[in-house]
């Protein structure tokens, strides 16, 4: 029996990894960590541990080091962006001989977790990445005005480290530009792929729910082996709703894949191993432009299984060195997949056990 540890198992990534393994985990003991006791993902594992929030970095690191030392997992999968660099540094400082961590160098992890540094990295290697400038600096307004001069409005201001479209502002005029340029910890980019004007209709009031339509977010998922070899790659286009992937369609575009492989080659040269997720917008004059990089599985991981891309099986079997996870009968049955919500009941006594003791076990729960 091999052990798989998923950090932040209550996240969307954690859910996708668990969904992908559903019905074929008989050779795995799945261990989860999470900072929220009520998260459904905790109770889809065989055992789970309550840990400090990543915002309390010292306690969070101590919790992870203790659990990894005690459980000795065969593979460790980061469930959130915030976990990736931390796990990479834990491996470097506490477990230098371990091959369990599904991540590469902490330096490149830090680059991916910062959209401005990602742009700087891409620019250094002549990789197409949406021009980005940091807000909250003395020259931020001047740099943002250069973006307007080159691309026009709208621009997009988003957290340098963030995901799921949280905390994002669409900047449509000079007054907004001045205010958003003063934000701390944000990246300013052109909003590519939206040629029509973007306006929030307020004729009858402020809409209760409003978002910028996102029906053409191009992306790729590359799998990099322990020795820097490419194990697999796929490109797709996503329809996003409220920052979450609701539909993906397989894309076979040689130009896009050429760009993807250029990014992957530089990531490998920078010491990255494990999953590499790249997101792009297609500009009418500049072609495919990357907007962010991530070193993890994603919210579309389980959907890609149906496209014939069983990324969790590929990477985990490679990392373990055995065919622990069998092939799925669902693999490759479609070219377009729609995602939807699912139900998972949580027993109050399980939440209480995890909250009070800091850990939960399926075997103990079912026997009591």
Secondary structure, DSSP 8 states (H G I E B T S, - for coil): -EEEEETTTTSHHHHHHHHHHTT--TTEEEEEEES-TT-GGGGGSSEEEE---TTSHHHHHHHHHHHHHHH--SEEE--SHHHHHHHHHHHHHH-TT---BS---HHHHHHHT-HHHHHHHHHHTT--B--EEESSSTTHHHHHHHHHHHH-S-EEEEESS--TTTT-EEE-SHHHHHHHTT-SSEEEEE-TT--S------TTS--SS----EEEEEEEEEEE-TTS-EEEEEEEEEEEETTEEEEEEEE--HHHHHHHHHHHHHHHHTT--EEEEEEEEEETTTEEEEEEEESS--TTHHHHHHTT--HHHHHHHHHHTS--S---TTTT--SEEE---------HHHHHHHHHHSEEEHHHHHH-
